[in-house]
Amino acid sequence: MKKIAAVAGLVLLATFGAPAAHGDGTDQHEVSEEQYRTLLAQCRYADTGKARCRSTVKEIFRIGARDADLDCRTYAGVTVCGTLQLSEAERACIRDSQEHGISFRRAEVECYAFS
């Protein structure tokens, strides 16, 4: 049940940003210290605001047991976890990259970090 609530929180975060996820009645989602550090570190690339991203991570996640279901991936030396909140420019970058034969997962990370 906690995993369902955590995933719902991530979906809300991805769809509406921090305000929708905050105060929705779900407990903080437990992740490993390494996963937590990755979630905070990936905020440096957030077009939606670094401080807002970090605040949201701190509201939704807490350090505890590793979450084997948290989707973490590394491409071009950049590691990200979970659902990324992408700008329209980043989504366009992904579409363009896919048209040039790059996988969605790789394009998502590279466009998030480098565009």
C-alpha positions as CSV (number, residue, x, y, z in Angstrom):
1,M,0.0,0.0,0.0
2,K,2.9,2.4,0.8
3,K,4.3,1.8,-2.7
4,I,1.0,2.6,-4.3
5,A,0.8,5.9,-2.3
6,A,4.4,6.7,-3.1
7,V,3.8,6.1,-6.8
8,A,0.7,8.2,-6.7
9,G,2.7,11.0,-5.1
10,L,5.3,10.8,-7.9
11,V,2.6,11.0,-10.5
12,L,1.1,14.0,-8.8
13,L,4.5,15.6,-8.6
14,A,5.2,14.9,-12.2
15,T,1.8,16.2,-13.3
16,F,1.2,19.2,-11.0
17,G,4.5,19.9,-9.2
18,A,5.1,20.4,-5.5
19,P,1.8,21.9,-4.4
20,A,-0.3,18.9,-5.4
21,A,2.0,16.4,-3.8
22,H,2.3,18.4,-0.5
23,G,-0.3,17.6,2.1
24,D,-2.0,14.9,0.1
25,G,-2.1,12.6,3.1
26,T,0.6,10.1,2.0
27,D,3.5,9.2,4.2
28,Q,7.0,10.0,3.1
29,H,8.3,7.4,0.7
30,E,11.4,5.5,2.0
31,V,14.5,5.3,-0.2
32,S,18.1,4.5,0.4
33,E,20.6,7.2,1.2
34,E,22.1,6.9,-2.2
35,Q,18.7,7.2,-3.9
36,Y,17.9,10.2,-1.8
37,R,21.2,11.9,-2.7
38,T,20.5,11.2,-6.4
39,L,17.0,12.6,-6.2
40,L,18.4,15.8,-4.6
41,A,21.3,16.0,-7.0
42,Q,19.1,15.8,-10.1
43,C,17.4,19.0,-9.0
44,R,20.4,20.9,-10.4
45,Y,19.0,20.2,-13.9
46,A,15.4,21.1,-13.1
47,D,13.9,23.8,-15.4
48,T,11.0,24.1,-12.9
49,G,13.3,25.5,-10.2
50,K,16.1,24.0,-8.2
51,A,14.8,25.1,-4.8
52,R,11.3,23.9,-5.5
53,C,12.6,20.6,-6.7
54,R,14.7,20.1,-3.6
55,S,11.9,21.1,-1.3
56,T,9.6,18.6,-3.0
57,V,12.1,15.8,-2.7
58,K,12.4,16.5,1.0
59,E,8.6,16.5,1.4
60,I,8.1,13.2,-0.5
61,F,11.1,11.1,0.4
62,R,13.0,10.1,3.5
63,I,16.1,8.0,4.0
64,G,15.4,4.4,5.0
65,A,15.4,1.1,3.0
66,R,16.4,1.0,-0.6
67,D,13.4,1.1,-3.0
68,A,14.0,-1.6,-5.6
69,D,11.1,-0.2,-7.7
70,L,12.4,3.3,-8.0
71,D,13.4,3.8,-11.6
72,C,17.0,5.1,-11.5
73,R,19.1,5.3,-14.7
74,T,22.4,6.7,-15.8
75,Y,23.3,8.0,-19.2
76,A,26.2,10.3,-20.2
77,G,27.4,10.4,-16.6
78,V,24.1,11.7,-15.2
79,T,22.0,9.6,-12.9
80,V,18.4,10.4,-12.2
81,C,15.6,8.6,-10.4
82,G,11.8,8.6,-10.6
83,T,9.6,10.6,-12.9
84,L,11.2,13.7,-14.3
85,Q,9.3,16.9,-14.6
86,L,10.2,18.0,-18.2
87,S,9.8,21.4,-19.8
88,E,8.3,21.7,-23.3
89,A,11.8,22.2,-24.7
90,E,13.0,19.0,-23.1
91,R,10.1,17.1,-24.5
92,A,10.8,18.5,-27.9
93,C,14.5,17.4,-27.5
94,I,13.4,13.9,-26.6
95,R,11.2,13.7,-29.7
96,D,14.0,14.9,-31.9
97,S,16.5,12.5,-30.3
98,Q,14.1,9.6,-30.8
99,E,13.7,10.5,-34.4
100,H,17.5,10.2,-34.7
101,G,17.5,6.7,-33.1
102,I,18.2,7.4,-29.5
103,S,16.1,5.4,-27.0
104,F,13.5,7.3,-25.0
105,R,15.2,6.6,-21.6
106,R,18.6,7.9,-22.8
107,A,17.0,10.9,-24.5
108,E,15.0,11.7,-21.4
109,V,18.1,11.8,-19.2
110,E,20.3,13.7,-21.7
111,C,17.6,16.2,-22.6
112,Y,16.8,16.8,-18.9
113,A,20.4,17.4,-18.0
114,F,21.8,19.1,-21.1
115,S,19.1,21.1,-22.8
